[in-house]
Every structure is written in C-alpha cells, then in structure tokens.
Amino acid sequence: MRFAKLLATPLGRLARVAVGGILVALGLGSVHGGGGLALAIVGLVPLAAGAFNYCTISPFIGAPFWGKDALNARPQTG
C-alpha cells in the first residue's frame, strides 16, 4: 500500500511519466526494428499511468487502482 501511495504523489507521477517518455524515445529513436516499436509501446504504459494517475500493478498488491483513492486510503490493521 505504501508503494501505491508513493506512486500517487506528484513525484511518483512525474517519475512514471519520465520513465515512460524515455522508453518511448529509446524505442523510436535508438532501437531499430520490431524491438524498438515494442519498447515504445511498453513505454506508453507508465507514461499514461502517470499522466492519468492510475497504477497498473496496484490491484495485484491489494491497493486501489486510482491514485486519488490510494492517497486517501486508510492503512489496514490486523
């Protein structure tokens, strides 16, 4: 849950957008062929996740999907 909260902060969102942008740029500019296109497509996932404030891995770790819900969630006890 703490990881989901970290990703929902402005710094976490900025980091996801930056990493996604770097992956897209590398895929389109440096890596040639199908691998470059695949890398660019993979880079769109963190880019969109940061831009729209959702976390694609949160459901797998029991955290809310949307960033605003993660920030407002109360810690689970017990």
ABEGO torsion letter per residue (X at the ends): XAAAAAAABAAAAAAAAAAAAAAAAAAAAABBEAAAAAAAAAAAAAAAAAAAGBBAAAAAAGBBABAAAAAABBBBBX
